[in-house]
Amino acid sequence: MYVAYRLKRLLPSADILVLEQNPQDVTFGFGVVLSAQGLQFLADDDSELVQAISAGLESWDDIEIRIGGERIRIDGIGFTAMGRIVLLRILNEKVRQAGLSPIFGKAVTDLAEFGDADLIVAADGVNSLVRTRHEVEFGTRIETLTNWFAWFGASRPFDALTQTFKMTGEGPFNAHHYRYSPSQSTFLVETTAANFERRGLAKLSVEESRSLCEKMFADVLDGAEVISNRSIWRQFPKITNERWSYKNMVLVGDALRTAHYSIGSGTRLALEDVQALVSAIASTDGDIPAALALFETQRKPIVQKLLDAAVKSAGWYERFDENMQLPPWEFAFRYISRSGRIDPDRLASACPAFIRQYREWKGRTDE
Ligand SMILES: Cc1cc2nc3c(=O)[nH]c(=O)nc-3n(C[C@H](O)[C@H](O)[C@H](O)COP(=O)(O)OP(=O)(O)OC[C@H]3O[C@@H](n4cnc5c(N)ncnc54)[C@H](O)[C@@H]3O)c2cc1C
């Protein structure tokens, strides 16, 4: 929808068709986290969008790590979040204001349906039809991470982006939980492949999994319910493509590449892809092949740093059960350093209270 809206604004006479397989007002998951820095990048290109989004944002400055009975606050890492459905409604409204009517409930099954379109923008997610039809031409690589996760919600807010790591009677589990509205939170539960296998979690129905997670995290939920939205156990696919376009087709967002949810950047990357694509089209005067080439050469190096961070962060989560053997303060320090994006000096100025307390703890331990 963001592609359609931005392209129609750039090229008012263009004939643009938006096809979405889901009915209107239906989506997967719950909230979407946008880092404060990510929002700033988006605003640099489209302050109007960020203004529209900002009204529905929950925001906080701390990350909380709960492990081994400790609740450790890491200050200074700004994040915001909103409901996925709210974001989709805002984009839908923008598309309509631009004079377009998306067609909902229409799954594309054959690329011939696009006829002789000048450009097909594949914003069709991890299972992209366009990409799977031309995997060789795009140079697609898919590697499935080993951990299993289920994306639930919770019927209560949490006051910070919280990561709870627990050794439960069912083995090691991690919950990522944060509010995306004043009354609702995302509650994403993750475990290792070995534990998933050992406990036979694949055999559980969605309701049984929901109820198990509610029981395991009852202390954290403090009376709230775990909510399901087609919340099946899944493994995260790490997708990359050597080439971003083929003929008149271009990949954006998750169709193009995925960034592990632990760095909360997939949506931002998808929106920024669109900004870069539209800007390339604007500067190549209707020459679509030139625009697609420019999009790829300009954007590739920009996203690489974030993707490297996502890979390192995902790697850390793949061994979260081993990391849980560390003392809580060391665990929290390794957690916040996991992507290698923040060097120790920057960390000390970004999270002064946390680093001070960590050093005090370390001083006491080393004595
Ligand atoms: C558990 C989890 C948590 C996440 N948390 C965050 C977060 O906090 N912050 C963040 O920024 N990102 C997060 N992400 C990533 C984020 O959800 C994605 O990066 C983002 O949704 C990508 O947007 P997209 O438009 O490329 O794809 P999608 O959002 O997947 O949209 C693709 C759309 O295409 C439609 N579609 C697909 N195939 C067809 C077809 N054949 N015909 C018609 N329609 C079709 C789908 O129905 C869908 O609506 C998370 C991801 C996961 C798995």
PDBQT file of the ligand as one rigid body, heavy atoms in Angstrom, charges set to zero:
ROOT
HETATM    1  C1  LIG A 401       7.253 -12.635  15.008  1.00  0.00    +0.000 C 
HETATM    2  C2  LIG A 401       7.594 -11.418  14.227  1.00  0.00    +0.000 A 
HETATM    3  C3  LIG A 401       7.670 -10.182  14.878  1.00  0.00    +0.000 A 
HETATM    4  C4  LIG A 401       7.988  -9.028  14.165  1.00  0.00    +0.000 A 
HETATM    5  N1  LIG A 401       8.084  -7.858  14.833  1.00  0.00    +0.000 NA
HETATM    6  C5  LIG A 401       8.457  -6.762  14.159  1.00  0.00    +0.000 A 
HETATM    7  C6  LIG A 401       8.572  -5.514  14.819  1.00  0.00    +0.000 A 
HETATM    8  O1  LIG A 401       8.327  -5.412  16.007  1.00  0.00    +0.000 OA
HETATM    9  N2  LIG A 401       8.974  -4.436  14.094  1.00  0.00    +0.000 N 
HETATM   10  C7  LIG A 401       9.233  -4.518  12.757  1.00  0.00    +0.000 A 
HETATM   11  O2  LIG A 401       9.595  -3.511  12.150  1.00  0.00    +0.000 OA
HETATM   12  N3  LIG A 401       9.103  -5.670  12.106  1.00  0.00    +0.000 NA
HETATM   13  C8  LIG A 401       8.733  -6.791  12.766  1.00  0.00    +0.000 A 
HETATM   14  N4  LIG A 401       8.606  -7.958  12.105  1.00  0.00    +0.000 N 
HETATM   15  C9  LIG A 401       8.867  -7.985  10.672  1.00  0.00    +0.000 C 
HETATM   16  C10 LIG A 401       7.717  -7.387   9.892  1.00  0.00    +0.000 C 
HETATM   17  O3  LIG A 401       6.499  -8.030  10.231  1.00  0.00    +0.000 OA
HETATM   18  C11 LIG A 401       7.978  -7.534   8.406  1.00  0.00    +0.000 C 
HETATM   19  O4  LIG A 401       9.303  -7.192   8.120  1.00  0.00    +0.000 OA
HETATM   20  C12 LIG A 401       7.040  -6.628   7.611  1.00  0.00    +0.000 C 
HETATM   21  O5  LIG A 401       5.711  -7.018   7.845  1.00  0.00    +0.000 OA
HETATM   22  C13 LIG A 401       7.381  -6.743   6.139  1.00  0.00    +0.000 C 
HETATM   23  O6  LIG A 401       6.418  -6.048   5.401  1.00  0.00    +0.000 OA
HETATM   24  P1  LIG A 401       6.064  -6.531   3.940  1.00  0.00    +0.000 P 
HETATM   25  O7  LIG A 401       5.022  -5.573   3.465  1.00  0.00    +0.000 OA
HETATM   26  O8  LIG A 401       7.275  -6.730   3.153  1.00  0.00    +0.000 OA
HETATM   27  O9  LIG A 401       5.427  -7.974   4.121  1.00  0.00    +0.000 OA
HETATM   28  P2  LIG A 401       4.094  -8.403   4.867  1.00  0.00    +0.000 P 
HETATM   29  O10 LIG A 401       3.807  -7.513   6.021  1.00  0.00    +0.000 OA
HETATM   30  O11 LIG A 401       4.199  -9.862   5.089  1.00  0.00    +0.000 OA
HETATM   31  O12 LIG A 401       2.955  -8.124   3.798  1.00  0.00    +0.000 OA
HETATM   32  C14 LIG A 401       2.828  -8.890   2.634  1.00  0.00    +0.000 C 
HETATM   33  C15 LIG A 401       1.394  -8.839   2.201  1.00  0.00    +0.000 C 
HETATM   34  O13 LIG A 401       1.253  -9.469   0.930  1.00  0.00    +0.000 OA
HETATM   35  C16 LIG A 401       0.071 -10.257   0.943  1.00  0.00    +0.000 C 
HETATM   36  N5  LIG A 401       0.272 -11.331  -0.036  1.00  0.00    +0.000 N 
HETATM   37  C17 LIG A 401       1.217 -12.296  -0.005  1.00  0.00    +0.000 A 
HETATM   38  N6  LIG A 401       1.110 -13.104  -1.100  1.00  0.00    +0.000 NA
HETATM   39  C18 LIG A 401       0.069 -12.633  -1.817  1.00  0.00    +0.000 A 
HETATM   40  C19 LIG A 401      -0.535 -13.042  -3.041  1.00  0.00    +0.000 A 
HETATM   41  N7  LIG A 401      -0.091 -14.091  -3.729  1.00  0.00    +0.000 N 
HETATM   42  N8  LIG A 401      -1.597 -12.304  -3.506  1.00  0.00    +0.000 NA
HETATM   43  C20 LIG A 401      -2.059 -11.224  -2.800  1.00  0.00    +0.000 A 
HETATM   44  N9  LIG A 401      -1.529 -10.807  -1.633  1.00  0.00    +0.000 NA
HETATM   45  C21 LIG A 401      -0.472 -11.490  -1.156  1.00  0.00    +0.000 A 
HETATM   46  C22 LIG A 401      -0.016 -10.764   2.377  1.00  0.00    +0.000 C 
HETATM   47  O14 LIG A 401      -1.326 -11.152   2.703  1.00  0.00    +0.000 OA
HETATM   48  C23 LIG A 401       0.467  -9.556   3.170  1.00  0.00    +0.000 C 
HETATM   49  O15 LIG A 401      -0.587  -8.706   3.532  1.00  0.00    +0.000 OA
HETATM   50  C24 LIG A 401       8.249  -9.106  12.787  1.00  0.00    +0.000 A 
HETATM   51  C25 LIG A 401       8.152 -10.341  12.128  1.00  0.00    +0.000 A 
HETATM   52  C26 LIG A 401       7.841 -11.481  12.840  1.00  0.00    +0.000 A 
HETATM   53  C27 LIG A 401       7.745 -12.803  12.138  1.00  0.00    +0.000 C 
ENDROOT
TORSDOF 0
